[in-house]
Amino acid sequence: MTDRNFGQEQVQQAQQAYDYAVQQLEIGMRQEHFNGIEYSEAQAGLEQAIMQLEKVENLANLENRDEFNRLRRQLTKLQHQMIITPH
C-alpha cells in the first residue's frame, strides 16, 4: 500500500470513529448510562484513531502533516468532551 493510500485510509477511519463517537455522545446525553458499552467503544475508537494519526503524521509531508494534525486535534477535542459529559 502506498503512503498516500495509507494516509487516506487513516483519515477515513478517523472520520468514521469521529462520527460514531458524536452519535454515542448525543445518545449518552439523552439516555445517560443506558449506552455505556457503546459509549466506551466509541471512546476506544477515538483513542485508536488518534494513535494511528500520530503515526501517519510522523511519516507525512508538511502539507499532509498539517491535515492529520488538525484531524487529530478534532478527535482529541471530542474525546475530552466525552470524558466530561455525564452519560
PDB file of N, CA, C and O in Angstrom:
ATOM      1  N   MET A   1       0.856  -1.172   0.000  1.00  0.00           N
ATOM      2  CA  MET A   1       0.000   0.000   0.000  1.00  0.00           C
ATOM      3  C   MET A   1       0.903   1.236   0.000  1.00  0.00           C
ATOM      4  O   MET A   1       1.892   1.296   0.731  1.00  0.00           O
ATOM      5  N   THR A   2       0.560   2.184  -0.800  1.00  0.00           N
ATOM      6  CA  THR A   2       1.363   3.403  -0.854  1.00  0.00           C
ATOM      7  C   THR A   2       1.112   4.262   0.368  1.00  0.00           C
ATOM      8  O   THR A   2       0.095   4.128   1.050  1.00  0.00           O
ATOM      9  N   ASP A   3       2.062   5.148   0.629  1.00  0.00           N
ATOM     10  CA  ASP A   3       1.914   6.036   1.782  1.00  0.00           C
ATOM     11  C   ASP A   3       0.667   6.898   1.658  1.00  0.00           C
ATOM     12  O   ASP A   3      -0.033   7.141   2.641  1.00  0.00           O
ATOM     13  N   ARG A   4       0.399   7.357   0.444  1.00  0.00           N
ATOM     14  CA  ARG A   4      -0.769   8.215   0.231  1.00  0.00           C
ATOM     15  C   ARG A   4      -2.065   7.465   0.522  1.00  0.00           C
ATOM     16  O   ARG A   4      -2.957   7.977   1.198  1.00  0.00           O
ATOM     17  N   ASN A   5      -2.154   6.245   0.000  1.00  0.00           N
ATOM     18  CA  ASN A   5      -3.350   5.433   0.250  1.00  0.00           C
ATOM     19  C   ASN A   5      -3.505   5.125   1.729  1.00  0.00           C
ATOM     20  O   ASN A   5      -4.612   5.154   2.267  1.00  0.00           O
ATOM     21  N   PHE A   6      -2.388   4.828   2.384  1.00  0.00           N
ATOM     22  CA  PHE A   6      -2.427   4.536   3.812  1.00  0.00           C
ATOM     23  C   PHE A   6      -2.914   5.756   4.581  1.00  0.00           C
ATOM     24  O   PHE A   6      -3.733   5.628   5.491  1.00  0.00           O
ATOM     25  N   GLY A   7      -2.426   6.920   4.228  1.00  0.00           N
ATOM     26  CA  GLY A   7      -2.855   8.153   4.885  1.00  0.00           C
ATOM     27  C   GLY A   7      -4.330   8.419   4.676  1.00  0.00           C
ATOM     28  O   GLY A   7      -5.035   8.805   5.609  1.00  0.00           O
ATOM     29  N   GLN A   8      -4.799   8.215   3.455  1.00  0.00           N
ATOM     30  CA  GLN A   8      -6.217   8.424   3.170  1.00  0.00           C
ATOM     31  C   GLN A   8      -7.082   7.430   3.929  1.00  0.00           C
ATOM     32  O   GLN A   8      -8.165   7.773   4.404  1.00  0.00           O
ATOM     33  N   GLU A   9      -6.601   6.203   4.040  1.00  0.00           N
ATOM     34  CA  GLU A   9      -7.335   5.186   4.788  1.00  0.00           C
ATOM     35  C   GLU A   9      -7.426   5.577   6.262  1.00  0.00           C
ATOM     36  O   GLU A   9      -8.473   5.402   6.886  1.00  0.00           O
ATOM     37  N   GLN A  10      -6.351   6.097   6.815  1.00  0.00           N
ATOM     38  CA  GLN A  10      -6.354   6.507   8.223  1.00  0.00           C
ATOM     39  C   GLN A  10      -7.300   7.682   8.453  1.00  0.00           C
ATOM     40  O   GLN A  10      -7.984   7.741   9.475  1.00  0.00           O
ATOM     41  N   VAL A  11      -7.341   8.606   7.513  1.00  0.00           N
ATOM     42  CA  VAL A  11      -8.261   9.737   7.618  1.00  0.00           C
ATOM     43  C   VAL A  11      -9.700   9.229   7.579  1.00  0.00           C
ATOM     44  O   VAL A  11     -10.538   9.684   8.357  1.00  0.00           O
ATOM     45  N   GLN A  12      -9.989   8.300   6.688  1.00  0.00           N
ATOM     46  CA  GLN A  12     -11.340   7.748   6.588  1.00  0.00           C
ATOM     47  C   GLN A  12     -11.724   7.024   7.872  1.00  0.00           C
ATOM     48  O   GLN A  12     -12.840   7.194   8.363  1.00  0.00           O
ATOM     49  N   GLN A  13     -10.829   6.227   8.417  1.00  0.00           N
ATOM     50  CA  GLN A  13     -11.116   5.515   9.662  1.00  0.00           C
ATOM     51  C   GLN A  13     -11.302   6.493  10.821  1.00  0.00           C
ATOM     52  O   GLN A  13     -12.164   6.290  11.676  1.00  0.00           O
ATOM     53  N   ALA A  14     -10.501   7.542  10.847  1.00  0.00           N
ATOM     54  CA  ALA A  14     -10.639   8.552  11.894  1.00  0.00           C
ATOM     55  C   ALA A  14     -11.982   9.260  11.785  1.00  0.00           C
ATOM     56  O   ALA A  14     -12.623   9.534  12.800  1.00  0.00           O
ATOM     57  N   GLN A  15     -12.409   9.557  10.571  1.00  0.00           N
ATOM     58  CA  GLN A  15     -13.698  10.212  10.374  1.00  0.00           C
ATOM     59  C   GLN A  15     -14.843   9.309  10.814  1.00  0.00           C
ATOM     60  O   GLN A  15     -15.818   9.780  11.401  1.00  0.00           O
ATOM     61  N   GLN A  16     -14.729   8.023  10.535  1.00  0.00           N
ATOM     62  CA  GLN A  16     -15.753   7.070  10.972  1.00  0.00           C
ATOM     63  C   GLN A  16     -15.799   6.992  12.497  1.00  0.00           C
ATOM     64  O   GLN A  16     -16.877   6.955  13.089  1.00  0.00           O
ATOM     65  N   ALA A  17     -14.627   6.967  13.129  1.00  0.00           N
ATOM     66  CA  ALA A  17     -14.575   6.944  14.596  1.00  0.00           C
ATOM     67  C   ALA A  17     -15.187   8.213  15.164  1.00  0.00           C
ATOM     68  O   ALA A  17     -15.892   8.173  16.172  1.00  0.00           O
ATOM     69  N   TYR A  18     -14.915   9.335  14.517  1.00  0.00           N
ATOM     70  CA  TYR A  18     -15.464  10.620  14.966  1.00  0.00           C
ATOM     71  C   TYR A  18     -16.991  10.612  14.860  1.00  0.00           C
ATOM     72  O   TYR A  18     -17.687  10.981  15.806  1.00  0.00           O
ATOM     73  N   ASP A  19     -17.496  10.195  13.721  1.00  0.00           N
ATOM     74  CA  ASP A  19     -18.950  10.165  13.510  1.00  0.00           C
ATOM     75  C   ASP A  19     -19.645   9.254  14.520  1.00  0.00           C
ATOM     76  O   ASP A  19     -20.688   9.612  15.068  1.00  0.00           O
ATOM     77  N   TYR A  20     -19.070   8.086  14.762  1.00  0.00           N
ATOM     78  CA  TYR A  20     -19.651   7.144  15.722  1.00  0.00           C
ATOM     79  C   TYR A  20     -19.621   7.736  17.131  1.00  0.00           C
ATOM     80  O   TYR A  20     -20.587   7.608  17.882  1.00  0.00           O
ATOM     81  N   ALA A  21     -18.515   8.382  17.485  1.00  0.00           N
ATOM     82  CA  ALA A  21     -18.401   8.972  18.820  1.00  0.00           C
ATOM     83  C   ALA A  21     -19.397  10.109  19.009  1.00  0.00           C
ATOM     84  O   ALA A  21     -19.987  10.240  20.082  1.00  0.00           O
ATOM     85  N   VAL A  22     -19.592  10.926  17.991  1.00  0.00           N
ATOM     86  CA  VAL A  22     -20.581  12.005  18.079  1.00  0.00           C
ATOM     87  C   VAL A  22     -21.968  11.408  18.295  1.00  0.00           C
ATOM     88  O   VAL A  22     -22.738  11.890  19.126  1.00  0.00           O
ATOM     89  N   GLN A  23     -22.276  10.370  17.552  1.00  0.00           N
ATOM     90  CA  GLN A  23     -23.568   9.704  17.701  1.00  0.00           C
ATOM     91  C   GLN A  23     -23.736   9.174  19.128  1.00  0.00           C
ATOM     92  O   GLN A  23     -24.792   9.358  19.732  1.00  0.00           O
ATOM     93  N   GLN A  24     -22.711   8.521  19.668  1.00  0.00           N
ATOM     94  CA  GLN A  24     -22.796   7.967  21.012  1.00  0.00           C
ATOM     95  C   GLN A  24     -22.847   9.062  22.072  1.00  0.00           C
ATOM     96  O   GLN A  24     -23.516   8.902  23.093  1.00  0.00           O
ATOM     97  N   LEU A  25     -22.157  10.159  21.843  1.00  0.00           N
ATOM     98  CA  LEU A  25     -22.216  11.284  22.771  1.00  0.00           C
ATOM     99  C   LEU A  25     -23.628  11.845  22.833  1.00  0.00           C
ATOM    100  O   LEU A  25     -24.146  12.116  23.916  1.00  0.00           O
ATOM    101  N   GLU A  26     -24.248  12.017  21.678  1.00  0.00           N
ATOM    102  CA  GLU A  26     -25.621  12.524  21.637  1.00  0.00           C
ATOM    103  C   GLU A  26     -26.585  11.563  22.323  1.00  0.00           C
ATOM    104  O   GLU A  26     -27.459  11.987  23.079  1.00  0.00           O
ATOM    105  N   ILE A  27     -26.426  10.277  22.059  1.00  0.00           N
ATOM    106  CA  ILE A  27     -27.278   9.277  22.711  1.00  0.00           C
ATOM    107  C   ILE A  27     -27.017   9.276  24.215  1.00  0.00           C
ATOM    108  O   ILE A  27     -27.955   9.220  25.009  1.00  0.00           O
ATOM    109  N   GLY A  28     -25.764   9.337  24.600  1.00  0.00           N
ATOM    110  CA  GLY A  28     -25.403   9.336  26.014  1.00  0.00           C
ATOM    111  C   GLY A  28     -25.966  10.525  26.755  1.00  0.00           C
ATOM    112  O   GLY A  28     -26.335  10.408  27.923  1.00  0.00           O
ATOM    113  N   MET A  29     -26.039  11.662  26.102  1.00  0.00           N
ATOM    114  CA  MET A  29     -26.579  12.850  26.741  1.00  0.00           C
ATOM    115  C   MET A  29     -28.089  12.715  26.938  1.00  0.00           C
ATOM    116  O   MET A  29     -28.649  13.300  27.866  1.00  0.00           O
ATOM    117  N   ARG A  30     -28.740  11.956  26.079  1.00  0.00           N
ATOM    118  CA  ARG A  30     -30.190  11.759  26.209  1.00  0.00           C
ATOM    119  C   ARG A  30     -30.537  10.615  27.146  1.00  0.00           C
ATOM    120  O   ARG A  30     -31.485  10.713  27.925  1.00  0.00           O
ATOM    121  N   GLN A  31     -29.772   9.526  27.073  1.00  0.00           N
ATOM    122  CA  GLN A  31     -30.134   8.311  27.805  1.00  0.00           C
ATOM    123  C   GLN A  31     -29.283   8.064  29.039  1.00  0.00           C
ATOM    124  O   GLN A  31     -29.511   7.095  29.762  1.00  0.00           O
ATOM    125  N   GLU A  32     -28.336   8.899  29.281  1.00  0.00           N
ATOM    126  CA  GLU A  32     -27.410   8.764  30.399  1.00  0.00           C
ATOM    127  C   GLU A  32     -26.678   7.432  30.334  1.00  0.00           C
ATOM    128  O   GLU A  32     -25.983   7.181  29.350  1.00  0.00           O
ATOM    129  N   HIS A  33     -26.798   6.581  31.319  1.00  0.00           N
ATOM    130  CA  HIS A  33     -25.950   5.393  31.433  1.00  0.00           C
ATOM    131  C   HIS A  33     -26.437   4.177  30.641  1.00  0.00           C
ATOM    132  O   HIS A  33     -25.846   3.106  30.775  1.00  0.00           O
ATOM    133  N   PHE A  34     -27.458   4.291  29.844  1.00  0.00           N
ATOM    134  CA  PHE A  34     -28.023   3.126  29.171  1.00  0.00           C
ATOM    135  C   PHE A  34     -27.226   2.664  27.954  1.00  0.00           C
ATOM    136  O   PHE A  34     -27.497   1.590  27.417  1.00  0.00           O
ATOM    137  N   ASN A  35     -26.268   3.440  27.518  1.00  0.00           N
ATOM    138  CA  ASN A  35     -25.467   3.011  26.368  1.00  0.00           C
ATOM    139  C   ASN A  35     -23.989   2.961  26.722  1.00  0.00           C
ATOM    140  O   ASN A  35     -23.137   3.326  25.912  1.00  0.00           O
ATOM    141  N   GLY A  36     -23.688   2.512  27.930  1.00  0.00           N
ATOM    142  CA  GLY A  36     -22.324   2.518  28.442  1.00  0.00           C
ATOM    143  C   GLY A  36     -21.327   1.762  27.587  1.00  0.00           C
ATOM    144  O   GLY A  36     -20.209   2.235  27.382  1.00  0.00           O
ATOM    145  N   ILE A  37     -21.707   0.598  27.084  1.00  0.00           N
ATOM    146  CA  ILE A  37     -20.790  -0.213  26.288  1.00  0.00           C
ATOM    147  C   ILE A  37     -20.466   0.493  24.972  1.00  0.00           C
ATOM    148  O   ILE A  37     -19.299   0.610  24.600  1.00  0.00           O
ATOM    149  N   GLU A  38     -21.482   0.955  24.277  1.00  0.00           N
ATOM    150  CA  GLU A  38     -21.265   1.644  23.008  1.00  0.00           C
ATOM    151  C   GLU A  38     -20.468   2.937  23.213  1.00  0.00           C
ATOM    152  O   GLU A  38     -19.620   3.294  22.396  1.00  0.00           O
ATOM    153  N   TYR A  39     -20.753   3.620  24.305  1.00  0.00           N
ATOM    154  CA  TYR A  39     -20.045   4.862  24.626  1.00  0.00           C
ATOM    155  C   TYR A  39     -18.561   4.573  24.834  1.00  0.00           C
ATOM    156  O   TYR A  39     -17.702   5.298  24.332  1.00  0.00           O
ATOM    157  N   SER A  40     -18.271   3.511  25.575  1.00  0.00           N
ATOM    158  CA  SER A  40     -16.878   3.119  25.815  1.00  0.00           C
ATOM    159  C   SER A  40     -16.197   2.681  24.526  1.00  0.00           C
ATOM    160  O   SER A  40     -15.025   2.983  24.304  1.00  0.00           O
ATOM    161  N   GLU A  41     -16.926   1.975  23.682  1.00  0.00           N
ATOM    162  CA  GLU A  41     -16.370   1.556  22.389  1.00  0.00           C
ATOM    163  C   GLU A  41     -16.049   2.765  21.523  1.00  0.00           C
ATOM    164  O   GLU A  41     -15.036   2.780  20.823  1.00  0.00           O
ATOM    165  N   ALA A  42     -16.900   3.767  21.566  1.00  0.00           N
ATOM    166  CA  ALA A  42     -16.656   4.989  20.792  1.00  0.00           C
ATOM    167  C   ALA A  42     -15.416   5.697  21.308  1.00  0.00           C
ATOM    168  O   ALA A  42     -14.617   6.202  20.520  1.00  0.00           O
ATOM    169  N   GLN A  43     -15.246   5.741  22.630  1.00  0.00           N
ATOM    170  CA  GLN A  43     -14.051   6.364  23.200  1.00  0.00           C
ATOM    171  C   GLN A  43     -12.795   5.588  22.804  1.00  0.00           C
ATOM    172  O   GLN A  43     -11.772   6.189  22.477  1.00  0.00           O
ATOM    173  N   ALA A  44     -12.868   4.274  22.832  1.00  0.00           N
ATOM    174  CA  ALA A  44     -11.730   3.447  22.425  1.00  0.00           C
ATOM    175  C   ALA A  44     -11.417   3.645  20.945  1.00  0.00           C
ATOM    176  O   ALA A  44     -10.251   3.683  20.554  1.00  0.00           O
ATOM    177  N   GLY A  45     -12.453   3.771  20.130  1.00  0.00           N
ATOM    178  CA  GLY A  45     -12.246   4.031  18.703  1.00  0.00           C
ATOM    179  C   GLY A  45     -11.564   5.357  18.463  1.00  0.00           C
ATOM    180  O   GLY A  45     -10.706   5.471  17.588  1.00  0.00           O
ATOM    181  N   LEU A  46     -11.941   6.363  19.235  1.00  0.00           N
ATOM    182  CA  LEU A  46     -11.277   7.665  19.123  1.00  0.00           C
ATOM    183  C   LEU A  46      -9.798   7.556  19.501  1.00  0.00           C
ATOM    184  O   LEU A  46      -8.929   8.091  18.813  1.00  0.00           O
ATOM    185  N   GLU A  47      -9.532   6.867  20.586  1.00  0.00           N
ATOM    186  CA  GLU A  47      -8.145   6.711  21.035  1.00  0.00           C
ATOM    187  C   GLU A  47      -7.311   6.001  19.975  1.00  0.00           C
ATOM    188  O   GLU A  47      -6.186   6.405  19.684  1.00  0.00           O
ATOM    189  N   GLN A  48      -7.870   4.944  19.404  1.00  0.00           N
ATOM    190  CA  GLN A  48      -7.159   4.198  18.353  1.00  0.00           C
ATOM    191  C   GLN A  48      -6.908   5.089  17.139  1.00  0.00           C
ATOM    192  O   GLN A  48      -5.813   5.075  16.576  1.00  0.00           O
ATOM    193  N   ALA A  49      -7.903   5.853  16.739  1.00  0.00           N
ATOM    194  CA  ALA A  49      -7.751   6.740  15.586  1.00  0.00           C
ATOM    195  C   ALA A  49      -6.699   7.812  15.857  1.00  0.00           C
ATOM    196  O   ALA A  49      -5.916   8.154  14.971  1.00  0.00           O
ATOM    197  N   ILE A  50      -6.679   8.337  17.066  1.00  0.00           N
ATOM    198  CA  ILE A  50      -5.679   9.354  17.423  1.00  0.00           C
ATOM    199  C   ILE A  50      -4.272   8.766  17.347  1.00  0.00           C
ATOM    200  O   ILE A  50      -3.360   9.400  16.817  1.00  0.00           O
ATOM    201  N   MET A  51      -4.100   7.575  17.867  1.00  0.00           N
ATOM    202  CA  MET A  51      -2.780   6.940  17.826  1.00  0.00           C
ATOM    203  C   MET A  51      -2.334   6.663  16.390  1.00  0.00           C
ATOM    204  O   MET A  51      -1.167   6.862  16.052  1.00  0.00           O
ATOM    205  N   GLN A  52      -3.257   6.208  15.550  1.00  0.00           N
ATOM    206  CA  GLN A  52      -2.911   5.946  14.149  1.00  0.00           C
ATOM    207  C   GLN A  52      -2.550   7.232  13.418  1.00  0.00           C
ATOM    208  O   GLN A  52      -1.609   7.260  12.624  1.00  0.00           O
ATOM    209  N   LEU A  53      -3.300   8.296  13.688  1.00  0.00           N
ATOM    210  CA  LEU A  53      -2.999   9.569  13.046  1.00  0.00           C
ATOM    211  C   LEU A  53      -1.647  10.104  13.484  1.00  0.00           C
ATOM    212  O   LEU A  53      -0.942  10.715  12.681  1.00  0.00           O
ATOM    213  N   GLU A  54      -1.271   9.891  14.726  1.00  0.00           N
ATOM    214  CA  GLU A  54       0.044  10.312  15.189  1.00  0.00           C
ATOM    215  C   GLU A  54       1.143   9.597  14.417  1.00  0.00           C
ATOM    216  O   GLU A  54       2.141  10.209  14.039  1.00  0.00           O
ATOM    217  N   LYS A  55       0.960   8.299  14.184  1.00  0.00           N
ATOM    218  CA  LYS A  55       1.938   7.529  13.414  1.00  0.00           C
ATOM    219  C   LYS A  55       2.042   8.047  11.982  1.00  0.00           C
ATOM    220  O   LYS A  55       3.136   8.268  11.463  1.00  0.00           O
ATOM    221  N   VAL A  56       0.884   8.236  11.355  1.00  0.00           N
ATOM    222  CA  VAL A  56       0.859   8.692   9.966  1.00  0.00           C
ATOM    223  C   VAL A  56       1.422  10.108   9.866  1.00  0.00           C
ATOM    224  O   VAL A  56       2.131  10.433   8.914  1.00  0.00           O
ATOM    225  N   GLU A  57       1.107  10.934  10.838  1.00  0.00           N
ATOM    226  CA  GLU A  57       1.564  12.325  10.842  1.00  0.00           C
ATOM    227  C   GLU A  57       3.091  12.394  10.821  1.00  0.00           C
ATOM    228  O   GLU A  57       3.667  13.261  10.164  1.00  0.00           O
ATOM    229  N   ASN A  58       3.740  11.488  11.535  1.00  0.00           N
ATOM    230  CA  ASN A  58       5.200  11.480  11.566  1.00  0.00           C
ATOM    231  C   ASN A  58       5.817  11.097  10.230  1.00  0.00           C
ATOM    232  O   ASN A  58       6.964  11.454   9.958  1.00  0.00           O
ATOM    233  N   LEU A  59       5.087  10.385   9.400  1.00  0.00           N
ATOM    234  CA  LEU A  59       5.590   9.936   8.102  1.00  0.00           C
ATOM    235  C   LEU A  59       5.203  10.860   6.950  1.00  0.00           C
ATOM    236  O   LEU A  59       5.732  10.737   5.846  1.00  0.00           O
ATOM    237  N   ALA A  60       4.286  11.776   7.208  1.00  0.00           N
ATOM    238  CA  ALA A  60       3.698  12.586   6.140  1.00  0.00           C
ATOM    239  C   ALA A  60       4.569  13.788   5.790  1.00  0.00           C
ATOM    240  O   ALA A  60       5.428  14.212   6.563  1.00  0.00           O
ATOM    241  N   ASN A  61       4.312  14.327   4.583  1.00  0.00           N
ATOM    242  CA  ASN A  61       4.969  15.575   4.209  1.00  0.00           C
ATOM    243  C   ASN A  61       4.302  16.723   4.961  1.00  0.00           C
ATOM    244  O   ASN A  61       3.296  16.525   5.642  1.00  0.00           O
ATOM    245  N   LEU A  62       4.856  17.903   4.838  1.00  0.00           N
ATOM    246  CA  LEU A  62       4.403  19.038   5.643  1.00  0.00           C
ATOM    247  C   LEU A  62       2.924  19.358   5.424  1.00  0.00           C
ATOM    248  O   LEU A  62       2.194  19.604   6.384  1.00  0.00           O
ATOM    249  N   GLU A  63       2.482  19.356   4.167  1.00  0.00           N
ATOM    250  CA  GLU A  63       1.082  19.679   3.858  1.00  0.00           C
ATOM    251  C   GLU A  63       0.130  18.667   4.481  1.00  0.00           C
ATOM    252  O   GLU A  63      -0.856  19.041   5.118  1.00  0.00           O
ATOM    253  N   ASN A  64       0.429  17.384   4.295  1.00  0.00           N
ATOM    254  CA  ASN A  64      -0.431  16.340   4.851  1.00  0.00           C
ATOM    255  C   ASN A  64      -0.320  16.279   6.368  1.00  0.00           C
ATOM    256  O   ASN A  64      -1.293  15.964   7.053  1.00  0.00           O
ATOM    257  N   ARG A  65       0.849  16.576   6.884  1.00  0.00           N
ATOM    258  CA  ARG A  65       1.037  16.564   8.337  1.00  0.00           C
ATOM    259  C   ARG A  65       0.087  17.552   9.005  1.00  0.00           C
ATOM    260  O   ARG A  65      -0.471  17.267  10.065  1.00  0.00           O
ATOM    261  N   ASP A  66      -0.091  18.701   8.388  1.00  0.00           N
ATOM    262  CA  ASP A  66      -0.998  19.707   8.924  1.00  0.00           C
ATOM    263  C   ASP A  66      -2.439  19.182   8.937  1.00  0.00           C
ATOM    264  O   ASP A  66      -3.169  19.384   9.907  1.00  0.00           O
ATOM    265  N   GLU A  67      -2.838  18.514   7.862  1.00  0.00           N
ATOM    266  CA  GLU A  67      -4.186  17.940   7.791  1.00  0.00           C
ATOM    267  C   GLU A  67      -4.384  16.889   8.879  1.00  0.00           C
ATOM    268  O   GLU A  67      -5.409  16.892   9.561  1.00  0.00           O
ATOM    269  N   PHE A  68      -3.414  15.992   9.049  1.00  0.00           N
ATOM    270  CA  PHE A  68      -3.512  14.957  10.066  1.00  0.00           C
ATOM    271  C   PHE A  68      -3.549  15.579  11.466  1.00  0.00           C
ATOM    272  O   PHE A  68      -4.289  15.119  12.336  1.00  0.00           O
ATOM    273  N   ASN A  69      -2.757  16.613  11.672  1.00  0.00           N
ATOM    274  CA  ASN A  69      -2.719  17.278  12.971  1.00  0.00           C
ATOM    275  C   ASN A  69      -4.067  17.922  13.301  1.00  0.00           C
ATOM    276  O   ASN A  69      -4.543  17.821  14.432  1.00  0.00           O
ATOM    277  N   ARG A  70      -4.681  18.582  12.318  1.00  0.00           N
ATOM    278  CA  ARG A  70      -5.994  19.197  12.551  1.00  0.00           C
ATOM    279  C   ARG A  70      -7.042  18.137  12.890  1.00  0.00           C
ATOM    280  O   ARG A  70      -7.839  18.315  13.811  1.00  0.00           O
ATOM    281  N   LEU A  71      -7.034  17.057  12.156  1.00  0.00           N
ATOM    282  CA  LEU A  71      -7.991  15.987  12.410  1.00  0.00           C
ATOM    283  C   LEU A  71      -7.749  15.358  13.783  1.00  0.00           C
ATOM    284  O   LEU A  71      -8.698  15.054  14.505  1.00  0.00           O
ATOM    285  N   ARG A  72      -6.488  15.166  14.137  1.00  0.00           N
ATOM    286  CA  ARG A  72      -6.154  14.596  15.437  1.00  0.00           C
ATOM    287  C   ARG A  72      -6.629  15.520  16.567  1.00  0.00           C
ATOM    288  O   ARG A  72      -7.146  15.047  17.579  1.00  0.00           O
ATOM    289  N   ARG A  73      -6.454  16.817  16.397  1.00  0.00           N
ATOM    290  CA  ARG A  73      -6.932  17.768  17.408  1.00  0.00           C
ATOM    291  C   ARG A  73      -8.454  17.726  17.521  1.00  0.00           C
ATOM    292  O   ARG A  73      -8.999  17.831  18.620  1.00  0.00           O
ATOM    293  N   GLN A  74      -9.136  17.574  16.396  1.00  0.00           N
ATOM    294  CA  GLN A  74     -10.597  17.482  16.402  1.00  0.00           C
ATOM    295  C   GLN A  74     -11.039  16.231  17.174  1.00  0.00           C
ATOM    296  O   GLN A  74     -11.981  16.286  17.965  1.00  0.00           O
ATOM    297  N   LEU A  75     -10.363  15.123  16.943  1.00  0.00           N
ATOM    298  CA  LEU A  75     -10.695  13.883  17.650  1.00  0.00           C
ATOM    299  C   LEU A  75     -10.418  14.021  19.143  1.00  0.00           C
ATOM    300  O   LEU A  75     -11.205  13.562  19.971  1.00  0.00           O
ATOM    301  N   THR A  76      -9.307  14.650  19.480  1.00  0.00           N
ATOM    302  CA  THR A  76      -8.952  14.844  20.884  1.00  0.00           C
ATOM    303  C   THR A  76      -9.972  15.729  21.590  1.00  0.00           C
ATOM    304  O   THR A  76     -10.330  15.476  22.740  1.00  0.00           O
ATOM    305  N   LYS A  77     -10.433  16.753  20.911  1.00  0.00           N
ATOM    306  CA  LYS A  77     -11.445  17.639  21.493  1.00  0.00           C
ATOM    307  C   LYS A  77     -12.729  16.860  21.787  1.00  0.00           C
ATOM    308  O   LYS A  77     -13.325  17.015  22.853  1.00  0.00           O
ATOM    309  N   LEU A  78     -13.147  16.027  20.840  1.00  0.00           N
ATOM    310  CA  LEU A  78     -14.343  15.207  21.057  1.00  0.00           C
ATOM    311  C   LEU A  78     -14.105  14.205  22.182  1.00  0.00           C
ATOM    312  O   LEU A  78     -14.993  13.963  22.999  1.00  0.00           O
ATOM    313  N   GLN A  79     -12.932  13.636  22.223  1.00  0.00           N
ATOM    314  CA  GLN A  79     -12.592  12.689  23.282  1.00  0.00           C
ATOM    315  C   GLN A  79     -12.722  13.363  24.652  1.00  0.00           C
ATOM    316  O   GLN A  79     -13.293  12.781  25.574  1.00  0.00           O
ATOM    317  N   HIS A  80     -12.208  14.558  24.788  1.00  0.00           N
ATOM    318  CA  HIS A  80     -12.327  15.290  26.046  1.00  0.00           C
ATOM    319  C   HIS A  80     -13.787  15.609  26.363  1.00  0.00           C
ATOM    320  O   HIS A  80     -14.213  15.527  27.515  1.00  0.00           O
ATOM    321  N   GLN A  81     -14.541  15.969  25.340  1.00  0.00           N
ATOM    322  CA  GLN A  81     -15.966  16.256  25.547  1.00  0.00           C
ATOM    323  C   GLN A  81     -16.697  15.025  26.072  1.00  0.00           C
ATOM    324  O   GLN A  81     -17.569  15.134  26.933  1.00  0.00           O
ATOM    325  N   MET A  82     -16.341  13.863  25.555  1.00  0.00           N
ATOM    326  CA  MET A  82     -16.985  12.625  26.005  1.00  0.00           C
ATOM    327  C   MET A  82     -16.613  12.329  27.463  1.00  0.00           C
ATOM    328  O   MET A  82     -17.420  11.776  28.210  1.00  0.00           O
ATOM    329  N   ILE A  83     -15.414  12.692  27.860  1.00  0.00           N
ATOM    330  CA  ILE A  83     -14.977  12.428  29.230  1.00  0.00           C
ATOM    331  C   ILE A  83     -15.732  13.307  30.222  1.00  0.00           C
ATOM    332  O   ILE A  83     -16.140  12.840  31.285  1.00  0.00           O
ATOM    333  N   ILE A  84     -15.917  14.575  29.875  1.00  0.00           N
ATOM    334  CA  ILE A  84     -16.521  15.486  30.846  1.00  0.00           C
ATOM    335  C   ILE A  84     -18.040  15.511  30.802  1.00  0.00           C
ATOM    336  O   ILE A  84     -18.669  16.058  31.709  1.00  0.00           O
ATOM    337  N   THR A  85     -18.642  14.936  29.778  1.00  0.00           N
ATOM    338  CA  THR A  85     -20.098  14.916  29.659  1.00  0.00           C
ATOM    339  C   THR A  85     -20.676  13.728  30.416  1.00  0.00           C
ATOM    340  O   THR A  85     -20.274  12.589  30.180  1.00  0.00           O
ATOM    341  N   PRO A  86     -21.607  13.979  31.313  1.00  0.00           N
ATOM    342  CA  PRO A  86     -22.253  12.860  32.012  1.00  0.00           C
ATOM    343  C   PRO A  86     -22.990  11.964  31.010  1.00  0.00           C
ATOM    344  O   PRO A  86     -23.693  12.450  30.125  1.00  0.00           O
ATOM    345  N   HIS A  87     -22.820  10.688  31.162  1.00  0.00           N
ATOM    346  CA  HIS A  87     -23.504   9.745  30.263  1.00  0.00           C
ATOM    347  C   HIS A  87     -24.082   8.595  31.028  1.00  0.00           C
ATOM    348  O   HIS A  87     -24.692   7.705  30.436  1.00  0.00           O
TER     349      HIS A  87
END
